[in-house]
Amino acid sequence: MQLYEQLGLPSNVVYVKQIDPNELPLEVRNQVEEGSELFAVHCENGEQVALFTDKNLAFSLAREYSFDAHSVH
C-alpha cells in the first residue's frame, strides 16, 4: 500500500505553494519565526498536509515519499 493510500489521500499528487503566515491559525503562527517564508503542501483535494519553511525541502521530502509534487504560483 502506498503512503498516500495509508494517509487516506486521493492520489500521490501534491501541490506546493507559498502562503502568507497571517492565513494560519494563531497557534501555528506563534510557532513560526517572524519573517519566515512558508510553503504549504496540499493534496489533490486541497487539504493541507504539511508546512515547511524551505521550498526545496518540501519538494525533496515529497519525492522521497513517492509523491508527485507540483508548484503553484
Biopython code that builds the backbone (N, CA, C, O; Angstrom):
import numpy as np
from Bio.PDB.StructureBuilder import StructureBuilder

atoms = [
    (1, "MET", "N", (0.845, -1.179, 0.000)),
    (1, "MET", "CA", (0.000, 0.000, 0.000)),
    (1, "MET", "C", (0.890, 1.242, 0.000)),
    (1, "MET", "O", (1.842, 1.337, 0.775)),
    (2, "GLN", "N", (0.571, 2.184, -0.871)),
    (2, "GLN", "CA", (1.330, 3.429, -0.994)),
    (2, "GLN", "C", (1.028, 4.351, 0.189)),
    (2, "GLN", "O", (-0.027, 4.248, 0.814)),
    (3, "LEU", "N", (1.966, 5.251, 0.485)),
    (3, "LEU", "CA", (1.794, 6.168, 1.608)),
    (3, "LEU", "C", (0.534, 7.006, 1.452)),
    (3, "LEU", "O", (-0.197, 7.203, 2.423)),
    (4, "TYR", "N", (0.265, 7.503, 0.245)),
    (4, "TYR", "CA", (-0.922, 8.344, 0.077)),
    (4, "TYR", "C", (-2.197, 7.565, 0.400)),
    (4, "TYR", "O", (-3.166, 8.135, 0.900)),
    (5, "GLU", "N", (-2.193, 6.271, 0.116)),
    (5, "GLU", "CA", (-3.351, 5.438, 0.449)),
    (5, "GLU", "C", (-3.465, 5.251, 1.963)),
    (5, "GLU", "O", (-4.560, 5.291, 2.524)),
    (6, "GLN", "N", (-2.325, 5.048, 2.610)),
    (6, "GLN", "CA", (-2.313, 4.888, 4.059)),
    (6, "GLN", "C", (-2.818, 6.153, 4.756)),
    (6, "GLN", "O", (-3.452, 6.080, 5.809)),
    (7, "LEU", "N", (-2.533, 7.313, 4.158)),
    (7, "LEU", "CA", (-2.951, 8.583, 4.738)),
    (7, "LEU", "C", (-4.380, 8.961, 4.342)),
    (7, "LEU", "O", (-4.918, 9.957, 4.826)),
    (8, "GLY", "N", (-4.988, 8.170, 3.469)),
    (8, "GLY", "CA", (-6.353, 8.451, 3.030)),
    (8, "GLY", "C", (-6.449, 9.569, 2.013)),
    (8, "GLY", "O", (-7.501, 10.192, 1.868)),
    (9, "LEU", "N", (-5.345, 9.833, 1.298)),
    (9, "LEU", "CA", (-5.328, 10.887, 0.286)),
    (9, "LEU", "C", (-5.813, 10.335, -1.049)),
    (9, "LEU", "O", (-5.671, 9.140, -1.309)),
    (10, "PRO", "N", (-6.390, 11.198, -1.908)),
    (10, "PRO", "CA", (-6.961, 10.721, -3.166)),
    (10, "PRO", "C", (-5.930, 10.228, -4.189)),
    (10, "PRO", "O", (-6.258, 9.389, -5.028)),
    (11, "SER", "N", (-4.706, 10.727, -4.134)),
    (11, "SER", "CA", (-3.660, 10.289, -5.071)),
    (11, "SER", "C", (-2.302, 10.701, -4.523)),
    (11, "SER", "O", (-2.211, 11.262, -3.431)),
    (12, "ASN", "N", (-1.246, 10.420, -5.284)),
    (12, "ASN", "CA", (0.093, 10.806, -4.846)),
    (12, "ASN", "C", (0.481, 12.203, -5.350)),
    (12, "ASN", "O", (1.629, 12.613, -5.183)),
    (13, "VAL", "N", (-0.443, 12.933, -5.956)),
    (13, "VAL", "CA", (-0.179, 14.276, -6.464)),
    (13, "VAL", "C", (-0.329, 15.280, -5.315)),
    (13, "VAL", "O", (-1.340, 15.297, -4.614)),
    (14, "VAL", "N", (0.706, 16.117, -5.140)),
    (14, "VAL", "CA", (0.642, 17.194, -4.150)),
    (14, "VAL", "C", (1.094, 18.494, -4.807)),
    (14, "VAL", "O", (1.816, 18.500, -5.805)),
    (15, "TYR", "N", (0.646, 19.578, -4.215)),
    (15, "TYR", "CA", (0.972, 20.907, -4.718)),
    (15, "TYR", "C", (1.656, 21.698, -3.618)),
    (15, "TYR", "O", (1.228, 21.676, -2.464)),
    (16, "VAL", "N", (2.730, 22.402, -3.986)),
    (16, "VAL", "CA", (3.486, 23.218, -3.044)),
    (16, "VAL", "C", (3.267, 24.676, -3.409)),
    (16, "VAL", "O", (3.472, 25.076, -4.555)),
    (17, "LYS", "N", (2.851, 25.467, -2.428)),
    (17, "LYS", "CA", (2.660, 26.890, -2.698)),
    (17, "LYS", "C", (3.078, 27.711, -1.499)),
    (17, "LYS", "O", (2.943, 27.284, -0.352)),
    (18, "GLN", "N", (3.589, 28.902, -1.784)),
    (18, "GLN", "CA", (3.952, 29.819, -0.706)),
    (18, "GLN", "C", (2.669, 30.389, -0.128)),
    (18, "GLN", "O", (1.722, 30.695, -0.852)),
    (19, "ILE", "N", (2.658, 30.525, 1.192)),
    (19, "ILE", "CA", (1.468, 31.061, 1.844)),
    (19, "ILE", "C", (1.841, 32.214, 2.761)),
    (19, "ILE", "O", (2.989, 32.349, 3.186)),
    (20, "ASP", "N", (0.864, 33.025, 3.049)),
    (20, "ASP", "CA", (1.014, 34.132, 3.980)),
    (20, "ASP", "C", (0.817, 33.586, 5.396)),
    (20, "ASP", "O", (-0.225, 32.999, 5.689)),
    (21, "PRO", "N", (1.794, 33.771, 6.267)),
    (21, "PRO", "CA", (1.660, 33.259, 7.634)),
    (21, "PRO", "C", (0.403, 33.768, 8.346)),
    (21, "PRO", "O", (-0.116, 33.099, 9.240)),
    (22, "ASN", "N", (-0.084, 34.941, 7.957)),
    (22, "ASN", "CA", (-1.278, 35.506, 8.593)),
    (22, "ASN", "C", (-2.536, 34.706, 8.279)),
    (22, "ASN", "O", (-3.566, 34.892, 8.927)),
    (23, "GLU", "N", (-2.462, 33.820, 7.295)),
    (23, "GLU", "CA", (-3.605, 32.968, 6.952)),
    (23, "GLU", "C", (-3.700, 31.739, 7.858)),
    (23, "GLU", "O", (-4.689, 31.006, 7.820)),
    (24, "LEU", "N", (-2.681, 31.524, 8.658)),
    (24, "LEU", "CA", (-2.632, 30.352, 9.529)),
    (24, "LEU", "C", (-3.340, 30.622, 10.854)),
    (24, "LEU", "O", (-3.465, 31.772, 11.276)),
    (25, "PRO", "N", (-3.797, 29.569, 11.499)),
    (25, "PRO", "CA", (-4.364, 29.744, 12.842)),
    (25, "PRO", "C", (-3.314, 30.327, 13.791)),
    (25, "PRO", "O", (-2.117, 30.096, 13.622)),
    (26, "LEU", "N", (-3.770, 31.074, 14.775)),
    (26, "LEU", "CA", (-2.876, 31.750, 15.716)),
    (26, "LEU", "C", (-1.893, 30.787, 16.376)),
    (26, "LEU", "O", (-0.718, 31.117, 16.534)),
    (27, "GLU", "N", (-2.363, 29.596, 16.764)),
    (27, "GLU", "CA", (-1.459, 28.657, 17.449)),
    (27, "GLU", "C", (-0.324, 28.187, 16.545)),
    (27, "GLU", "O", (0.750, 27.839, 17.036)),
    (28, "VAL", "N", (-0.545, 28.174, 15.237)),
    (28, "VAL", "CA", (0.516, 27.803, 14.292)),
    (28, "VAL", "C", (1.427, 29.003, 14.062)),
    (28, "VAL", "O", (2.650, 28.865, 14.062)),
    (29, "ARG", "N", (0.834, 30.181, 13.866)),
    (29, "ARG", "CA", (1.632, 31.406, 13.661)),
    (29, "ARG", "C", (2.599, 31.626, 14.800)),
    (29, "ARG", "O", (3.723, 32.074, 14.576)),
    (30, "ASN", "N", (2.188, 31.322, 16.017)),
    (30, "ASN", "CA", (3.048, 31.529, 17.183)),
    (30, "ASN", "C", (4.275, 30.621, 17.169)),
    (30, "ASN", "O", (5.238, 30.879, 17.890)),
    (31, "GLN", "N", (4.254, 29.581, 16.372)),
    (31, "GLN", "CA", (5.375, 28.641, 16.293)),
    (31, "GLN", "C", (6.332, 28.955, 15.142)),
    (31, "GLN", "O", (7.372, 28.312, 14.998)),
    (32, "VAL", "N", (5.977, 29.941, 14.333)),
    (32, "VAL", "CA", (6.775, 30.291, 13.160)),
    (32, "VAL", "C", (7.579, 31.546, 13.457)),
    (32, "VAL", "O", (7.050, 32.537, 13.960)),
    (33, "GLU", "N", (8.868, 31.487, 13.135)),
    (33, "GLU", "CA", (9.731, 32.642, 13.350)),
    (33, "GLU", "C", (9.277, 33.791, 12.454)),
    (33, "GLU", "O", (9.017, 33.596, 11.267)),
    (34, "GLU", "N", (9.184, 34.980, 13.027)),
    (34, "GLU", "CA", (8.733, 36.154, 12.272)),
    (34, "GLU", "C", (9.633, 36.379, 11.064)),
    (34, "GLU", "O", (10.856, 36.291, 11.169)),
    (35, "GLY", "N", (9.030, 36.665, 9.929)),
    (35, "GLY", "CA", (9.774, 36.917, 8.697)),
    (35, "GLY", "C", (10.072, 35.664, 7.893)),
    (35, "GLY", "O", (10.651, 35.752, 6.811)),
    (36, "SER", "N", (9.690, 34.501, 8.398)),
    (36, "SER", "CA", (9.939, 33.240, 7.677)),
    (36, "SER", "C", (9.020, 33.118, 6.469)),
    (36, "SER", "O", (7.853, 33.508, 6.512)),
    (37, "GLU", "N", (9.567, 32.572, 5.402)),
    (37, "GLU", "CA", (8.729, 32.195, 4.269)),
    (37, "GLU", "C", (8.108, 30.849, 4.611)),
    (37, "GLU", "O", (8.752, 30.001, 5.229)),
    (38, "LEU", "N", (6.870, 30.656, 4.212)),
    (38, "LEU", "CA", (6.188, 29.397, 4.489)),
    (38, "LEU", "C", (5.653, 28.797, 3.198)),
    (38, "LEU", "O", (5.158, 29.501, 2.317)),
    (39, "PHE", "N", (5.768, 27.475, 3.112)),
    (39, "PHE", "CA", (5.294, 26.738, 1.948)),
    (39, "PHE", "C", (4.403, 25.605, 2.421)),
    (39, "PHE", "O", (4.806, 24.758, 3.218)),
    (40, "ALA", "N", (3.191, 25.612, 1.912)),
    (40, "ALA", "CA", (2.220, 24.586, 2.277)),
    (40, "ALA", "C", (2.198, 23.513, 1.201)),
    (40, "ALA", "O", (2.341, 23.799, 0.012)),
    (41, "VAL", "N", (2.020, 22.287, 1.634)),
    (41, "VAL", "CA", (1.852, 21.162, 0.710)),
    (41, "VAL", "C", (0.390, 20.735, 0.822)),
    (41, "VAL", "O", (-0.108, 20.425, 1.904)),
    (42, "HIS", "N", (-0.275, 20.728, -0.321)),
    (42, "HIS", "CA", (-1.692, 20.370, -0.372)),
    (42, "HIS", "C", (-1.864, 19.144, -1.248)),
    (42, "HIS", "O", (-1.181, 18.993, -2.261)),
    (43, "CYS", "N", (-2.777, 18.270, -0.855)),
    (43, "CYS", "CA", (-3.088, 17.122, -1.698)),
    (43, "CYS", "C", (-4.089, 17.560, -2.767)),
    (43, "CYS", "O", (-4.550, 18.701, -2.788)),
    (44, "GLU", "N", (-4.400, 16.644, -3.625)),
    (44, "GLU", "CA", (-5.236, 16.921, -4.793)),
    (44, "GLU", "C", (-6.595, 17.529, -4.446)),
    (44, "GLU", "O", (-7.123, 18.327, -5.221)),
    (45, "ASN", "N", (-7.162, 17.172, -3.314)),
    (45, "ASN", "CA", (-8.478, 17.701, -2.949)),
    (45, "ASN", "C", (-8.389, 19.039, -2.199)),
    (45, "ASN", "O", (-9.407, 19.560, -1.743)),
    (46, "GLY", "N", (-7.175, 19.596, -2.070)),
    (46, "GLY", "CA", (-6.983, 20.897, -1.445)),
    (46, "GLY", "C", (-6.617, 20.856, 0.021)),
    (46, "GLY", "O", (-6.283, 21.889, 0.602)),
    (47, "GLU", "N", (-6.674, 19.686, 0.633)),
    (47, "GLU", "CA", (-6.335, 19.563, 2.049)),
    (47, "GLU", "C", (-4.851, 19.833, 2.268)),
    (47, "GLU", "O", (-4.004, 19.262, 1.580)),
    (48, "GLN", "N", (-4.535, 20.707, 3.230)),
    (48, "GLN", "CA", (-3.136, 20.968, 3.559)),
    (48, "GLN", "C", (-2.612, 19.803, 4.375)),
    (48, "GLN", "O", (-3.212, 19.418, 5.378)),
    (49, "VAL", "N", (-1.480, 19.236, 3.938)),
    (49, "VAL", "CA", (-0.940, 18.064, 4.618)),
    (49, "VAL", "C", (0.422, 18.316, 5.268)),
    (49, "VAL", "O", (0.891, 17.500, 6.062)),
    (50, "ALA", "N", (1.059, 19.450, 4.931)),
    (50, "ALA", "CA", (2.361, 19.750, 5.530)),
    (50, "ALA", "C", (2.652, 21.237, 5.396)),
    (50, "ALA", "O", (2.052, 21.937, 4.581)),
    (51, "LEU", "N", (3.589, 21.700, 6.218)),
    (51, "LEU", "CA", (4.000, 23.092, 6.202)),
    (51, "LEU", "C", (5.515, 23.133, 6.379)),
    (51, "LEU", "O", (6.060, 22.490, 7.275)),
    (52, "PHE", "N", (6.184, 23.889, 5.522)),
    (52, "PHE", "CA", (7.647, 23.975, 5.542)),
    (52, "PHE", "C", (8.099, 25.425, 5.489)),
    (52, "PHE", "O", (7.370, 26.295, 5.012)),
    (53, "THR", "N", (9.298, 25.679, 5.978)),
    (53, "THR", "CA", (9.913, 26.997, 5.832)),
    (53, "THR", "C", (10.934, 26.997, 4.696)),
    (53, "THR", "O", (11.595, 28.008, 4.457)),
    (54, "ASP", "N", (11.064, 25.883, 4.002)),
    (54, "ASP", "CA", (12.012, 25.756, 2.903)),
    (54, "ASP", "C", (11.335, 25.038, 1.738)),
    (54, "ASP", "O", (10.937, 23.879, 1.857)),
    (55, "LYS", "N", (11.209, 25.741, 0.608)),
    (55, "LYS", "CA", (10.526, 25.186, -0.564)),
    (55, "LYS", "C", (11.243, 23.943, -1.092)),
    (55, "LYS", "O", (10.599, 22.952, -1.435)),
    (56, "ASN", "N", (12.576, 23.996, -1.156)),
    (56, "ASN", "CA", (13.330, 22.846, -1.673)),
    (56, "ASN", "C", (13.140, 21.611, -0.798)),
    (56, "ASN", "O", (13.060, 20.492, -1.305)),
    (57, "LEU", "N", (13.069, 21.814, 0.500)),
    (57, "LEU", "CA", (12.843, 20.698, 1.412)),
    (57, "LEU", "C", (11.455, 20.097, 1.191)),
    (57, "LEU", "O", (11.291, 18.877, 1.236)),
    (58, "ALA", "N", (10.471, 20.939, 0.956)),
    (58, "ALA", "CA", (9.117, 20.445, 0.688)),
    (58, "ALA", "C", (9.113, 19.525, -0.529)),
    (58, "ALA", "O", (8.517, 18.448, -0.494)),
    (59, "PHE", "N", (9.775, 19.945, -1.602)),
    (59, "PHE", "CA", (9.834, 19.116, -2.807)),
    (59, "PHE", "C", (10.663, 17.855, -2.591)),
    (59, "PHE", "O", (10.290, 16.775, -3.048)),
    (60, "SER", "N", (11.784, 17.995, -1.897)),
    (60, "SER", "CA", (12.648, 16.833, -1.652)),
    (60, "SER", "C", (11.937, 15.752, -0.842)),
    (60, "SER", "O", (12.009, 14.570, -1.179)),
    (61, "LEU", "N", (11.258, 16.155, 0.215)),
    (61, "LEU", "CA", (10.550, 15.172, 1.036)),
    (61, "LEU", "C", (9.371, 14.569, 0.287)),
    (61, "LEU", "O", (9.072, 13.386, 0.453)),
    (62, "ALA", "N", (8.704, 15.360, -0.527)),
    (62, "ALA", "CA", (7.604, 14.817, -1.331)),
    (62, "ALA", "C", (8.128, 13.713, -2.249)),
    (62, "ALA", "O", (7.532, 12.639, -2.340)),
    (63, "ARG", "N", (9.238, 13.981, -2.924)),
    (63, "ARG", "CA", (9.829, 12.973, -3.824)),
    (63, "ARG", "C", (10.304, 11.750, -3.048)),
    (63, "ARG", "O", (10.133, 10.617, -3.500)),
    (64, "GLU", "N", (10.906, 11.981, -1.870)),
    (64, "GLU", "CA", (11.408, 10.874, -1.055)),
    (64, "GLU", "C", (10.287, 9.900, -0.687)),
    (64, "GLU", "O", (10.513, 8.695, -0.581)),
    (65, "TYR", "N", (9.087, 10.427, -0.494)),
    (65, "TYR", "CA", (7.946, 9.592, -0.122)),
    (65, "TYR", "C", (7.052, 9.271, -1.319)),
    (65, "TYR", "O", (5.876, 8.944, -1.159)),
    (66, "SER", "N", (7.629, 9.369, -2.528)),
    (66, "SER", "CA", (6.970, 8.986, -3.793)),
    (66, "SER", "C", (5.741, 9.817, -4.139)),
    (66, "SER", "O", (4.818, 9.324, -4.788)),
    (67, "PHE", "N", (5.725, 11.079, -3.707)),
    (67, "PHE", "CA", (4.668, 11.988, -4.128)),
    (67, "PHE", "C", (5.115, 12.714, -5.393)),
    (67, "PHE", "O", (6.306, 12.948, -5.596)),
    (68, "ASP", "N", (4.169, 13.062, -6.224)),
    (68, "ASP", "CA", (4.411, 13.801, -7.452)),
    (68, "ASP", "C", (4.100, 15.264, -7.150)),
    (68, "ASP", "O", (2.943, 15.679, -7.213)),
    (69, "ALA", "N", (5.136, 16.052, -6.820)),
    (69, "ALA", "CA", (4.949, 17.425, -6.354)),
    (69, "ALA", "C", (4.987, 18.429, -7.508)),
    (69, "ALA", "O", (5.813, 18.340, -8.416)),
    (70, "HIS", "N", (4.057, 19.392, -7.432)),
    (70, "HIS", "CA", (3.965, 20.451, -8.435)),
    (70, "HIS", "C", (3.920, 21.795, -7.725)),
    (70, "HIS", "O", (3.384, 21.912, -6.623)),
    (71, "SER", "N", (4.490, 22.805, -8.369)),
    (71, "SER", "CA", (4.493, 24.140, -7.813)),
    (71, "SER", "C", (3.227, 24.886, -8.206)),
    (71, "SER", "O", (2.747, 24.766, -9.333)),
    (72, "VAL", "N", (2.694, 25.653, -7.268)),
    (72, "VAL", "CA", (1.548, 26.511, -7.533)),
    (72, "VAL", "C", (2.029, 27.941, -7.349)),
    (72, "VAL", "O", (2.644, 28.267, -6.333)),
    (73, "HIS", "N", (1.756, 28.780, -8.312)),
    (73, "HIS", "CA", (2.235, 30.170, -8.245)),
    (73, "HIS", "C", (1.187, 31.069, -7.658)),
    (73, "HIS", "O", (1.411, 32.272, -7.523)),
]
sb = StructureBuilder()
sb.init_structure("model")
sb.init_model(0)
sb.init_chain("A")
sb.init_seg("    ")
for serial, (resi, resn, name, xyz) in enumerate(atoms, 1):
    if name == "N":
        sb.init_residue(resn, " ", resi, " ")
    sb.init_atom(name, np.array(xyz, "f"), 0.0, 1.0, " ", f" {name:<3s}", serial, name[0])
structure = sb.get_structure()
